[in-house]
Protein backbone atom coordinates (compact mmCIF):
# COMPACT_ATOMS: atom_id res chain seq x y z
CA UNK A 1 0.00 0.00 0.00
CA UNK A 2 2.82 2.39 0.85
CA UNK A 3 4.61 1.49 -2.39
CA UNK A 4 1.50 2.45 -4.34
CA UNK A 5 1.67 5.94 -2.84
CA UNK A 6 -1.04 5.75 -0.17
CA UNK A 7 -0.51 8.07 2.79
CA UNK A 8 -2.22 9.18 5.98
CA UNK A 9 -5.33 7.65 7.51
CA UNK A 10 -6.44 6.16 4.18
CA UNK A 11 -3.19 4.17 3.95
CA UNK A 12 -3.54 2.92 7.52
CA UNK A 13 -7.12 1.82 6.85
CA UNK A 14 -6.02 0.06 3.63
CA UNK A 15 -3.19 -1.79 5.38
CA UNK A 16 -5.42 -2.94 8.23
CA UNK A 17 -8.20 -3.86 5.81
CA UNK A 18 -5.92 -6.10 3.73
CA UNK A 19 -4.49 -7.64 6.91
CA UNK A 20 -7.96 -8.34 8.32
CA UNK A 21 -9.15 -9.84 5.03
CA UNK A 22 -6.09 -12.08 4.78
CA UNK A 23 -6.28 -13.20 8.41
CA UNK A 24 -9.98 -14.03 8.17
CA UNK A 25 -9.55 -15.88 4.86
CA UNK A 26 -6.70 -18.00 6.19
CA UNK A 27 -8.49 -18.86 9.44
CA UNK A 28 -11.74 -19.81 7.67
CA UNK A 29 -9.78 -21.86 5.11
CA UNK A 30 -8.00 -23.76 7.87
CA UNK A 31 -11.26 -24.45 9.67
CA UNK A 32 -12.91 -25.53 6.40
CA UNK A 33 -10.10 -28.01 5.66
CA UNK A 34 -10.67 -29.66 9.04
CA UNK A 35 -14.42 -29.81 8.40
CA UNK A 36 -14.00 -31.32 4.93
CA UNK A 37 -11.57 -33.94 6.24
CA UNK A 38 -13.97 -34.93 9.02
CA UNK A 39 -16.84 -34.94 6.54
CA UNK A 40 -14.87 -37.14 4.15
CA UNK A 41 -14.26 -39.66 6.91
CA UNK A 42 -17.95 -39.66 7.85
CA UNK A 43 -19.18 -39.75 4.24
CA UNK A 44 -20.78 -36.27 4.11
CA UNK A 45 -21.57 -34.27 0.98
CA UNK A 46 -18.83 -31.65 0.39
CA UNK A 47 -20.94 -28.98 -1.31
CA UNK A 48 -23.49 -29.03 1.50
CA UNK A 49 -20.69 -28.53 3.99
CA UNK A 50 -19.39 -25.58 1.97
CA UNK A 51 -22.87 -24.00 1.91
CA UNK A 52 -23.09 -24.51 5.65
CA UNK A 53 -19.74 -22.80 6.17
CA UNK A 54 -20.79 -19.84 4.00
CA UNK A 55 -23.97 -19.50 6.05
CA UNK A 56 -22.00 -19.78 9.29
CA UNK A 57 -19.46 -17.13 8.30
CA UNK A 58 -22.15 -14.70 7.12
CA UNK A 59 -24.22 -15.27 10.28
CA UNK A 60 -21.23 -14.82 12.57
CA UNK A 61 -20.16 -11.61 10.80
CA UNK A 62 -23.65 -10.15 11.11
CA UNK A 63 -24.12 -11.13 14.73
CA UNK A 64 -20.65 -9.95 15.76
CA UNK A 65 -21.25 -6.54 14.18
CA UNK A 66 -24.34 -6.12 16.35
CA UNK A 67 -22.57 -7.43 19.45
CA UNK A 68 -19.55 -5.15 18.99
CA UNK A 69 -21.84 -2.16 18.43
CA UNK A 70 -23.77 -3.05 21.58
CA UNK A 71 -20.59 -3.33 23.65
CA UNK A 72 -19.16 -0.06 22.35
CA UNK A 73 -22.31 2.07 22.65
CA UNK A 74 -23.29 0.45 25.94
CA UNK A 75 -19.96 1.38 27.51
CA UNK A 76 -20.12 4.91 26.05
CA UNK A 77 -23.60 5.50 27.44
CA UNK A 78 -22.64 4.13 30.85
CA UNK A 79 -19.50 6.23 31.24
CA UNK A 80 -21.03 9.39 29.79
CA UNK A 81 -24.13 9.02 31.96
CA UNK A 82 -22.03 8.65 35.11
CA UNK A 83 -19.91 11.68 34.16
CA UNK A 84 -22.98 13.84 33.54
CA UNK A 85 -24.50 12.75 36.85
CA UNK A 86 -21.28 13.70 38.66
CA UNK A 87 -21.25 17.11 37.00
CA UNK A 88 -24.87 17.74 37.96
CA UNK A 89 -24.21 16.63 41.53
CA UNK A 90 -21.32 19.11 41.67
CA UNK A 91 -23.72 21.79 40.35
CA UNK A 92 -21.68 22.29 37.17
CA UNK A 93 -23.80 23.83 34.42
CA UNK A 94 -21.32 23.92 31.51
CA UNK A 95 -18.08 22.27 30.44
CA UNK A 96 -15.26 23.20 28.09
CA UNK A 97 -14.61 20.87 25.15
CA UNK A 98 -12.12 18.16 26.18
CA UNK A 99 -11.89 16.18 22.96
CA UNK A 100 -9.21 15.91 20.28
CA UNK A 101 -10.80 18.03 17.54
CA UNK A 102 -8.69 21.23 17.34
CA UNK A 103 -11.54 23.09 15.67
CA UNK A 104 -13.66 22.79 18.82
CA UNK A 105 -10.94 23.66 21.33
CA UNK A 106 -12.18 26.10 23.98
CA UNK A 107 -15.85 25.78 23.04
CA UNK A 108 -18.31 25.53 25.95
CA UNK A 109 -21.36 23.30 26.16
CA UNK A 110 -24.15 23.29 28.72
CA UNK A 111 -25.13 19.97 30.24
CA UNK A 112 -28.55 20.19 28.58
CA UNK A 113 -26.90 20.67 25.18
CA UNK A 114 -24.67 17.67 25.77
CA UNK A 115 -27.61 15.46 26.74
CA UNK A 116 -29.28 16.23 23.40
CA UNK A 117 -26.28 14.99 21.38
CA UNK A 118 -25.41 11.49 20.15
CA UNK A 119 -23.43 9.24 22.56
CA UNK A 120 -20.28 9.45 20.41
CA UNK A 121 -20.41 13.26 20.44
CA UNK A 122 -20.97 13.30 24.21
CA UNK A 123 -17.99 10.98 24.65
CA UNK A 124 -15.81 13.31 22.57
CA UNK A 125 -16.91 16.54 24.27
CA UNK A 126 -16.47 15.20 27.80
CA UNK A 127 -13.18 13.48 26.93
CA UNK A 128 -14.29 10.31 28.72
CA UNK A 129 -12.65 8.03 26.11
CA UNK A 130 -15.23 5.29 26.67
CA UNK A 131 -16.02 2.44 24.29
CA UNK A 132 -13.35 0.49 22.44
CA UNK A 133 -9.94 1.65 23.59
CA UNK A 134 -11.29 2.79 26.95
CA UNK A 135 -10.86 1.39 30.46
CA UNK A 136 -13.47 -1.37 30.20
CA UNK A 137 -12.85 -2.24 26.53
CA UNK A 138 -9.12 -1.66 26.03
CA UNK A 139 -8.96 -3.78 22.82
CA UNK A 140 -5.20 -4.41 23.13
CA UNK A 141 -4.99 -6.49 19.95
CA UNK A 142 -6.62 -3.75 17.89
CA UNK A 143 -4.35 -1.14 19.49
CA UNK A 144 -1.30 -3.25 18.65
CA UNK A 145 -2.35 -3.63 15.02
CA UNK A 146 -3.06 0.11 14.80
CA UNK A 147 0.41 0.93 16.14
CA UNK A 148 2.05 -1.49 13.68
CA UNK A 149 -0.03 -0.19 10.77
CA UNK A 150 0.73 3.44 11.59
CA UNK A 151 4.43 2.63 12.00
CA UNK A 152 4.57 1.02 8.56
CA UNK A 153 2.72 3.83 6.80
CA UNK A 154 4.67 6.61 8.51
CA UNK A 155 7.98 4.74 8.14
CA UNK A 156 8.52 4.80 11.90
CA UNK A 157 8.46 1.05 12.55
CA UNK A 158 10.83 -0.05 15.31
CA UNK A 159 12.44 -2.86 13.32
CA UNK A 160 14.79 -3.70 16.18
CA UNK A 161 11.81 -4.66 18.37
CA UNK A 162 10.41 -6.91 15.63
CA UNK A 163 13.81 -8.57 15.16
CA UNK A 164 14.17 -9.10 18.92
CA UNK A 165 10.69 -10.66 18.99
CA UNK A 166 11.64 -13.05 16.19
CA UNK A 167 14.76 -14.18 18.04
CA UNK A 168 12.79 -14.55 21.29
CA UNK A 169 10.25 -16.75 19.49
CA UNK A 170 13.00 -18.97 18.08
CA UNK A 171 14.67 -19.19 21.50
CA UNK A 172 11.42 -20.18 23.24
CA UNK A 173 10.80 -22.91 20.66
CA UNK A 174 14.35 -24.24 20.99
CA UNK A 175 13.94 -24.26 24.79
CA UNK A 176 10.79 -26.38 24.25
CA UNK A 177 8.58 -23.98 26.18
CA UNK A 178 5.08 -25.47 26.25
CA UNK A 179 3.21 -22.29 25.27
CA UNK A 180 5.40 -19.63 23.60
CA UNK A 181 2.28 -17.92 22.31
CA UNK A 182 1.00 -17.28 25.85
CA UNK A 183 4.26 -15.52 26.69
CA UNK A 184 4.04 -13.39 23.56
CA UNK A 185 0.38 -12.52 24.05
CA UNK A 186 1.00 -11.71 27.70
CA UNK A 187 3.41 -8.94 26.70
CA UNK A 188 0.64 -6.71 25.33
CA UNK A 189 -2.50 -7.89 27.13
CA UNK A 190 -3.55 -5.93 30.25
CA UNK A 191 -2.50 -7.38 33.60
CA UNK A 192 -6.07 -8.13 34.72
CA UNK A 193 -6.49 -10.47 31.73
CA UNK A 194 -3.13 -12.19 32.00
CA UNK A 195 -3.45 -12.62 35.76
CA UNK A 196 -6.73 -14.49 35.28
CA UNK A 197 -4.93 -16.82 32.85
CA UNK A 198 -2.16 -17.24 35.42
CA UNK A 199 -4.67 -18.22 38.13
CA UNK A 200 -6.25 -20.73 35.76
CA UNK A 201 -2.83 -22.25 35.13
CA UNK A 202 -2.25 -22.56 38.89
CA UNK A 203 -5.56 -24.38 39.30
CA UNK A 204 -4.72 -26.76 36.45
CA UNK A 205 -1.26 -27.36 37.89
CA UNK A 206 -2.73 -28.14 41.33
CA UNK A 207 -5.17 -30.64 39.82
CA UNK A 208 -2.37 -32.37 37.90
CA UNK A 209 -0.18 -32.61 41.01
CA UNK A 210 -2.98 -34.13 43.09
CA UNK A 211 -3.81 -36.53 40.25
CA UNK A 212 -0.18 -37.63 40.06
CA UNK A 213 -0.04 -38.27 43.82
CA UNK A 214 -3.25 -40.30 43.68
CA UNK A 215 -2.01 -42.21 40.59
CA UNK A 216 -5.01 -41.13 38.53
CA UNK A 217 -4.34 -42.33 34.99
CA UNK A 218 -6.07 -43.65 31.89
CA UNK A 219 -9.83 -43.18 31.68
CA UNK A 220 -9.97 -41.56 35.11
CA UNK A 221 -7.48 -38.91 34.04
CA UNK A 222 -9.34 -38.36 30.80
CA UNK A 223 -12.66 -37.97 32.63
CA UNK A 224 -11.05 -35.53 35.06
CA UNK A 225 -9.59 -33.41 32.25
CA UNK A 226 -12.88 -33.38 30.34
CA UNK A 227 -14.81 -32.13 33.36
CA UNK A 228 -12.20 -29.43 34.00
CA UNK A 229 -12.31 -28.23 30.40
CA UNK A 230 -16.13 -28.15 30.43
CA UNK A 231 -16.19 -26.16 33.67
CA UNK A 232 -13.63 -23.65 32.43
CA UNK A 233 -15.38 -23.29 29.06
CA UNK A 234 -18.72 -22.78 30.78
CA UNK A 235 -17.30 -20.02 32.96
CA UNK A 236 -15.76 -18.27 29.97
CA UNK A 237 -19.04 -18.43 28.04
CA UNK A 238 -21.05 -17.40 31.10
CA UNK A 239 -18.84 -14.39 31.74
CA UNK A 240 -19.20 -13.32 28.10
CA UNK A 241 -22.99 -13.63 28.23
CA UNK A 242 -23.17 -11.62 31.47
CA UNK A 243 -21.00 -8.97 29.87
CA UNK A 244 -23.45 -8.73 26.97
CA UNK A 245 -26.35 -8.52 29.43
CA UNK A 246 -24.80 -5.60 31.29
CA UNK A 247 -23.88 -3.94 27.99
CA UNK A 248 -27.50 -4.29 26.86
CA UNK A 249 -28.75 -2.73 30.09
CA UNK A 250 -26.30 0.15 29.69
CA UNK A 251 -27.36 0.59 26.05
CA UNK A 252 -31.00 0.77 27.16
CA UNK A 253 -29.92 3.26 29.87
CA UNK A 254 -31.23 1.03 32.66
CA UNK A 255 -29.26 1.81 35.79
CA UNK A 256 -28.46 -0.96 38.26
CA UNK A 257 -28.07 -0.52 41.99
CA UNK A 258 -24.60 -0.79 43.54
CA UNK A 259 -23.96 -2.70 46.76
CA UNK A 260 -20.55 -1.04 47.11
CA UNK A 261 -19.37 2.31 45.76
CA UNK A 262 -16.05 0.61 44.99
CA UNK A 263 -15.20 -3.12 44.73
CA UNK A 264 -14.43 -4.82 48.03
CA UNK A 265 -10.97 -6.38 47.79
CA UNK A 266 -11.47 -9.06 50.48
CA UNK A 267 -14.79 -10.18 49.03
CA UNK A 268 -13.17 -10.66 45.61
CA UNK A 269 -10.41 -12.77 47.18
CA UNK A 270 -12.99 -14.99 48.87
CA UNK A 271 -14.89 -15.44 45.60
CA UNK A 272 -11.73 -16.33 43.66
CA UNK A 273 -10.75 -18.84 46.37
CA UNK A 274 -14.18 -20.51 46.23
CA UNK A 275 -14.05 -20.69 42.44
CA UNK A 276 -10.57 -22.21 42.63
CA UNK A 277 -11.72 -24.89 45.08
CA UNK A 278 -14.68 -25.65 42.86
CA UNK A 279 -12.46 -25.97 39.76
CA UNK A 280 -10.09 -28.32 41.60
CA UNK A 281 -12.44 -30.51 43.64
CA UNK A 282 -15.13 -31.20 41.03
CA UNK A 283 -12.79 -32.73 38.39
CA UNK A 284 -11.04 -34.80 41.09
CA UNK A 285 -14.41 -36.04 42.33
CA UNK A 286 -15.39 -37.00 38.79
CA UNK A 287 -12.14 -38.97 38.41
CA UNK A 288 -12.97 -40.87 41.60
CA UNK A 289 -16.39 -41.82 40.21
CA UNK A 290 -15.00 -43.17 36.93
CA UNK A 291 -14.52 -46.87 36.52
N, C-alpha and C positions, 0 to 999 in steps of 0.2 A: 504493500500500500504506500509506504514511504517512497519507494523507488518510482512509483507512478506519479508522484508529485503531490499526494494528499498531505494536508497540513491542518493543524488545529484540532478542534473538537470533532470535526467530520472524520479526520484520519483516525482518531482514537476510537470513535464509534465503528468505523469500518474494520479496524484491526480486531476489536472485541467481537464484532458480529461474525467475522470469518472464523475466529477461534471457537466461538460458541457453536456455530454450525458444524465445524469439523468435529469437535468434542462430542456433540450429540449424535452425529452420524456414526462415529466409530463405536460409541457405547451401545447404540441400538443395533448396529451390525453384529457386534460381539454377542449381545443377548439373543439375537435372532439365530445366529449359528448354533448356539446351545439348544434353542427350541427346536430347530430343524433336525438336529442330531437325535434329540430325545424322541421327536415325532417319527423319525425314520425307524428307530428301534421299536417303537410301539405300533408302527404301521399306519400313521396318520396321513392325511392328504396335505401335501405341501402348500398348495395355493390357498387352502382354507386357513392354514396357519399364518400365511403372509397377510391375508385379509384381516385376521384377528389382531395381528401385530399393528397394522396400520390403524385399525380402530382404537387399539389401546394407546398408541402414541398420540393420536389426535385427541382422545378423551383426556389423557393425562395433561397435555399441553393446555387444554381449555380449562380444566379444573384448577391446575396450578396457577394460571393467570388470575383466576378469581380469588384463590387462597392468598397469593402474594399481595394482591390489592387489598384484601381484607386485613391482613397483618399490618401492612404499611399505614393505611388510613386509620385503622383502629388505634395504633400506637400514637399517631399524630393527634387524633381527637382527644385521647386520654391525656397526653402531656400538655397540649394546648389548653384543655379545659382546666386542668389543675393549676396551670400558670395564671390563667385569667381569674380563677377563684382566689388565688393568693393576692393578686393585685387588687381585687375588689375588697378583700378583707383588710388590706393595708390602706384602703381608701385612696388608691391611685386612680386617677380619672383618665390619664393619657400616658402614652409611652413613645419614646423616640425609636425610630426604625433601627433594628439590630441585625438585619440580614446582611447579605453579601453583595447586593445590587448597588453599585456606586451611584447610580442615578437617583436612588431613594435615600441616600445618606442624609441624616439630619431631619427627615420628615417626621412629623408627629401624627399619631393616630389616637383617637379616643377609644376606650374599651368597647363602646357600642358600635363604632365603625368596624373594629376588628371582628366582633361577633357576627357581623353581616357578611364577612368574606368567606371564601372557600378555605377548607382546612390547610391546604398547602400554602396559601397566602398568609394565613395566621401563623403557621410554623415559621415562615420566612421573616415576617415582621417582628415576632417576639424572639427570634434567634434561638428557639428551643432545640433545633436540630433533632427532632423526633423522626420516627419512621426508620427506613433502612439506612444504616450508617449511624444510628443513634445509640443510646445506652442500652436499650432493651433489644434492639435488632442491629447489632454491630456489623453483620455481614462481612466477616474477615476475608472470606475467599474472594468476594466481589471487590473488596478494597485492594487486595493483593493484585488481582488481575488489572484493576484500573491503574495502579502504580506501575506495573510492568508495561501496560499499553502506553501510558503517557511517557514513560522513559524511553520506549522505542521510538515513538513519534517525534519527541523533542530531542532525540539523540543524547539523552542523559542517563542511559542505562548503566548501572554499576556492574560492569562485566566481571569485575573481580569477585563480587559476591556470588554471581552465578557460577563462576569457575570453582570457587570454594565449595559451593553446594554440591556440585558434580563430584568433586573429590571426596566429600563427606559421604555421599551416597555410595560410592565405590568402596570406601573404607568400611562402612557399616555392613555391606553385603559380604565383603571378604572376612569380616569378623563373625559372620553368621549370626547377626542380630536377628531375633525372631520377627520383629516388626519395624523395619527401618522407616516405613511410611508414617507410623504413629509418631516417631521422633521428628520427622520433617513437618508433619501437620501441626504438631505441638508447638513449633517455633512461631507460628503466626496466629494460632487460635487464642482467644482470651483465656485467662487463668481459670475462670469459673467453669468453662467447658472442659479444659484439659484435666482439672482436678477431679471432676466427676468421673472421667475415664480412668484416672489413677485409682480412685476408690473402687471402681468396678474391678480393676485388675487385682487389687488387694483381696477383694472378696473371692475372686476366682482362684487366686493363689492359695488362700486359706482352705477352700474346699478341696483343692488338689492335694494339699499336705495332709489333711485329715483322711482323705480317701487312701492315700499311700500308706498311712499308719494302720488303717483298718484293712489293708489288702483288698480294697474294692477294685475289681478288674472285670474284664469281659462285658457281659450284658449288663451287669450292675453299674459299671462305670458309664456305659453308653446311656443307660436310663437316667443316671444322675446328670450327665452332661445335657441331655435333651431337656430335662425339666429346668435346668438352670438357664439354658438358652431361651426357652419359652417364657420364663419369668422375666428375664431381662428384656426380651423383645416386647412383651406386653407392657412393661413399664415405659419403654421408649414410646410406643404407640399411644399409650394413655396420656403421657405428658404432652405429646404433640396435639392430641385431641382437646385436652384441657386448655392448651395455649390458644387453639382456634376458638374455643368457647369464650374465653376471656376477651379475645380480639373482637369477636362478634358483639359481645356486650358493650365494649368500648366504642365500636363502630356505630351501634344503635344509641350511644350516649346514655346507657343505663349504668348508673353509678352503684357500686357495691360497697357495703359497709366494711370497715377496717377494725379488726380486733385490736391491733397494735398500730400506733403511728409509725413505728419503724420495726423491722424484723427482730425477733427475740433470738439472740445468738444461742442461748442454752437450749431453747426449745428445738431449734434446728439440729443441734447436735444429738439430742435425744431421738428425733425422727430418723436421722441418718443411721444411728446405731440400731434402731429397731428394724429398719429396712435391711441393713447388713445382716443381722441375725436371721431375718426371714429368708434372704437370698442364700444363706449358707445352710441353714437347718432343713429347709424343705427339700432341696436336691439330695441331701444325705439321707433324709427319711425315705425318699423314693427309692434310693439305692438299696436300703435295707428291706424294702418290701418286694424287690425284684427277685425272681427265682433264678 
